[in-house]
Amino acid sequence: MAIGLDDELLTLAQAATLIPSRRVGRSTAASTLFRWARHGLRGVRLEVIQLGGTKYTTRSALERFFARLSDTEDGRAGGEHA
């Protein structure tokens, strides 16, 4: 599934604020989301679009990313859904 222009676009910095912190007192950095988009995590990439010099994602793209990561942890191939 791809990001649609009907979705509310969030900069990677805005999207990072939506992710719960894993370390006490330290929020998720926008560079982490950039890395997930560029290189992926455990074979799963965060969906982004680029407009000008800024990369954007959406809440639904974040949800799909974390769902795919959960699938890979359960032993299913990345992106497959039962």
Secondary structure, 3 states (H helix, E strand, C coil): CCCCCCCCCEEHHHHHCCCCCCECCECCCHHHHHHHHHCCECCECCCCEEECCEEEECHHHHHHHHHHHHHHHCCCCCCCCC
